[in-house]
Amino acid sequence: MLGMLNKVFDPNKREIKKLTKMSEQIEALASETAALSDDQLRAKTEEFKARYQKGETLDELLTEAFAVVREAAKRVLGLYPYPVQLMGGIALHEGNIAEMKTGEGKTLTATMPVYLNALSGKGVHVVTVNEYLASRDATEMGELYTFLGLTVGLNSNGLTKEEKQEAYACDITYSTNNELGFDYLRDNMVLYKEQKVQRPLNFAVIDEVDSILIDEARTPLIISGSAQKSTALYIQANAFVRTLKQDEDYTYDEKTKGVQLTEDGISKAEKAFGIENLFDIRHVALNHHIGQALKAHASMHLDVDYVVQDGEIVIVDQFTGRLMKGRRYSDGLHQAIEAKEGLEIQNESMTLASITFQNYFRMYEKLSGMTGTAKTEEEEFRNIYNMNVIAIPTNKPVTRDDRPDLIYATMDGKFRAVVEDIAERNKKGQPVLVGTVAIETSELISKYLTKKGIHHNVLNAKNHGREAEIIANAGEKGAVTIATNMAGRGTDIKLGEGVIDLGGLAVIGTERHESRRIDNQLRGRSGRQGDPGVTQFYLSMEDELMRRFGSDNMKAMMSRLGMDDSQPIQSKMVSKAVESAQKRVEGNNFDARKQLLSYDDVLRQQREIIYKQRNEVLESENLRDILENMILSSLSRHVEAFTPVDEEKETWNLQGIIDYVNGNLLQEGDITVEDISNKNTEEIIDVIFAKVKERYDEKEGQLDEGQMREFEKVVLLRAVDSKWIDHIDQMDQLRQGIHLRAYGQIDPLREYNKEGFAMFEEMVMAIEDDAAKYVMKAEIRNNLEREEVAKGQAVNPKEDGEKVKKKPVVKAINVGRNDPCICGSGKKYKNCCGRTS
């Protein structure tokens, strides 16, 4: 009954029926297209582009465009796409995943939707798992696109900014997933809009889509570096602040916890650090460090706001009195407290920007992908990426012999049997591909084969070019190739002469992977395009998957039956148990990826807001309105803190307002207590803001238009970048400790969302405060230049083909003894922060 229902309601069958009909319409144009000369065929591209500009949709152009690419492929590449490849191409154009078995010609299939979508002029990205494949496909398929009058670019690691811009400006750009993600992050760290390399993300075709969007979905791309916060500067600022006296050198308001240097304090700072003007834009970092050191001494109290535990500062929750392990104060305050307490100053390296592949690829207008194995993960593709998996039929029926698993009691028995099987097949010349889950297993089997004198190749994913070459030759007579299951993806294994008569390629799996998809990937290496082939998996009761899912009973049963290591069992019951174990692991992994995405979505929303604001800064000609709004917001917040609505006017701290204004917005004496007494909160804000605008006008009058506009950009970019970098760091700290909340029956994700939002709001306020202070108080130099807040370096999430949990790379700042000191004092490093005494 269920089988009947599946036949009636199988959505894949309905989809295939629709695709078959469309492919027949393309086929119907074959003779008409074949009659065109090369020049007439080429001219079709300009004709299609013109029709698209006049309002025809890509869907309406599909049939003709596919027919043109098909004919051009025959003339340029000597390949003529089969009807099933046309169907795969249509599925890709519709933003779905085409599941096509190994050897069905996925690379050629992609040329048709890539060409069609490139006609829009918005750019198409073809994404591969490594640079070798990107380069190979760009070269081979590039001939076809160039023949049809389209431009093709290859975006690889190590290109200059200009070369990358050129590659992205092409109609079709080949690249790896890593490089695309890093370019996006770097584009959102540039100081000038001309430095950006990517265009808006339009359409991507991802080759081996399951590898990129499932296996690597949880891998964050990280640009890491050393923010230019010197440990020495924290210590120096701390030592200086210890010499200051309250009310004389700085003012402190108990209620708002606001700390401001007075004129005397500013003079002392300038003298202590040997500088002329503390508010010169060069001394932003020093000013900030002094401010945080002041806050650490005046408003943060040991055993009240924080405790020292195991040589670390641990924050105390003000409401519950609990210790908040894993949380850190932002904006350098934590380091300032560490300096105050004489502890080691931590966290010099930080994440400057990060994104997961899940979130990067969801930004494309349209996304599609192809692979030999995606059906088992269909739910995830649909839920997270809104892509359906369409299983495309094979061009010729599959004749491969997939044998039931052989199960041994011990690993040793299993490996001996594997080696015997390889030796037997090798003797008659049948090529063998041995798939392993881990590199160690490949090396172990290699030792066994070396002892037997069997010549073989071992692949351990260290050199993609050589890897593809070895895999391509794995079908030659007498070849024995040992590889991790994933090695050489994207490369076809063609059978050598006489191999078909020997039974085709034999694939031997040495254990089951925790994902059925990877097992199917290995199986699919054999039996391409109707070729014969055989696949056999060898398992043992000591395999990790079997151990994790209770193989003890089976092992005991085997020994009770007196079965030794030379006797395998072939049991449907065990095979089913293995498959259900795999389904369970896949389910767990899906849940983990979904959970990660939920957490990452919190940061994604924040990232989009900040990147949008940053782009506005880069694109805008005049930022005065934006900055005035920020000043007003910052001013209003501070004035309201000194004039609480629930208090009598007589008790308001008007001197506190004047101290704040003198320290952050105006010169001393510009506004006095008399100017704001007997006024309500709104009126006080209006009086001060009018004076601020006057001062802004004066500043504009001192400079030419271009200088002032550039000064505004310098101030705003510095404020946004420094606060955002700190915020990413804070969110990371919060994320690491949040799961502990579950012990208190609190949903960690909800808490992360709530606290993350509060932290983001605090960051926005800090950006406003900083921008307001520096645009009003900083002195402007003639040779003004935008500067990076920190030097960044991409951290590659993959190493040697194996998953490695990477820590952000620390890029230290090296200062020579005779170089100018990094604190900005103007002295040599050895006479300043580098003093050893």
Disulfide bonds with the S-S distance in Angstrom:
none
